[in-house]
Amino acid sequence: MKTYKIGRSTTKSDITLPGMSPKVSGVHIELIDTEDGQYYINDLSTNGTSVKKGNQWVKINQTYVDSSTSIKLADFQAIIGDILALLPQNTTSEIVIETPDNEYKRKIQRNPETGEIIES
């Protein structure tokens, strides 16, 4: 499972929402990718999070959603899939190199600002 922090902060959020009002918290929600097409949301904000069910907005603390779910973070509205599209692509990958005598893993990360590869 992957967990993403989403909000207004450029330093504390994995996905920074552009041009946000101060009503959106620095880290407004935590979104957990359950890797089965659904996501689990934890509201971490002071101004609330809602999801659209039918024609109504329903305030939530925690809930399951999918990529087509409409969400409201304070006064900001978006679709989960559109928010996830803001995630820098290929930020982390893992390479496994097999050798005759052993196997080791090396973690590769990509700096989302510069695109530079960082080995750890």
C-alpha positions in Angstrom: 0.0 0.0 0.0 1.1 3.5 -0.7 0.1 6.5 1.4 0.1 10.1 0.2 -0.3 13.3 2.2 -2.3 15.9 0.3 -2.6 19.6 1.0 -1.3 23.1 0.6 2.2 22.6 2.0 5.0 22.3 -0.4 7.2 20.6 2.2 4.9 18.3 4.2 2.6 17.1 1.4 3.4 14.4 -1.2 0.8 16.1 -3.5 0.7 19.9 -3.2 -2.5 21.4 -4.5 -1.8 24.5 -6.5 -3.3 27.9 -5.6 -5.1 26.9 -2.5 -6.9 29.1 -0.1 -5.8 29.2 3.5 -8.8 27.1 4.4 -7.1 24.0 2.9 -4.7 22.7 5.5 -1.0 22.2 4.9 -1.7 18.4 5.1 -5.4 18.2 4.6 -5.9 14.5 4.0 -4.0 11.2 3.9 -4.9 9.1 0.9 -4.0 5.4 1.1 -3.9 3.4 -2.2 -5.3 0.0 -1.3 -4.0 -1.2 -4.7 -7.4 -2.8 -5.6 -8.8 0.3 -7.3 -9.9 1.9 -4.1 -8.4 4.5 -1.9 -8.9 5.1 1.8 -9.1 8.8 3.0 -8.3 10.1 6.5 -9.3 13.7 7.1 -6.4 15.5 8.9 -7.8 19.0 8.5 -9.4 21.6 10.7 -11.8 22.8 8.0 -13.2 19.4 6.9 -13.4 17.1 4.0 -16.5 16.0 2.1 -17.2 13.5 -0.7 -20.0 13.7 -3.2 -22.7 11.0 -2.9 -25.4 11.5 -5.5 -26.1 15.2 -5.5 -25.1 15.9 -2.0 -21.8 16.6 -0.2 -21.3 14.3 2.8 -18.7 15.4 5.4 -16.3 12.5 6.3 -13.6 11.7 8.8 -12.6 8.4 7.0 -14.0 6.7 4.0 -13.3 4.6 0.9 -13.3 6.3 -2.5 -12.2 5.5 -6.1 -10.5 7.6 -8.7 -13.8 9.0 -10.0 -15.0 10.3 -6.6 -15.5 14.0 -6.2 -14.0 15.4 -3.1 -14.1 18.8 -1.3 -11.2 19.9 0.8 -12.5 22.9 2.7 -13.6 25.0 -0.3 -11.5 23.2 -3.0 -13.3 20.7 -5.2 -11.7 18.0 -7.3 -11.9 14.4 -8.5 -9.5 11.9 -6.8 -8.0 10.9 -10.1 -7.2 14.5 -11.0 -5.5 15.0 -7.6 -3.4 11.8 -8.1 -2.4 13.1 -11.5 -0.4 15.8 -9.7 1.8 13.1 -8.1 5.3 13.3 -9.5 5.7 10.2 -11.8 8.2 7.5 -11.0 9.3 9.0 -7.7 10.4 5.7 -6.3 11.2 2.4 -8.0 13.1 -0.7 -7.0 15.6 -2.6 -9.1 16.5 -6.2 -8.3 19.8 -7.4 -9.7 20.4 -11.1 -9.5 23.9 -12.4 -9.5 25.1 -16.0 -9.4 26.2 -15.8 -5.8 23.6 -13.4 -4.3 20.7 -11.1 -4.9 20.5 -7.5 -3.7 18.1 -4.7 -4.1 18.9 -1.1 -4.7 16.3 1.7 -4.2 16.2 4.4 -6.8 14.4 7.7 -6.3 13.9 10.5 -8.7 14.0 14.1 -7.5 10.6 15.5 -8.5 11.9 19.0 -8.9 15.0 18.2 -11.1 14.3 14.7 -12.4 17.8 13.7 -11.1 18.2 10.1 -10.0 19.2 9.6 -6.4 20.5 6.2 -5.3 20.1 5.0 -1.7 
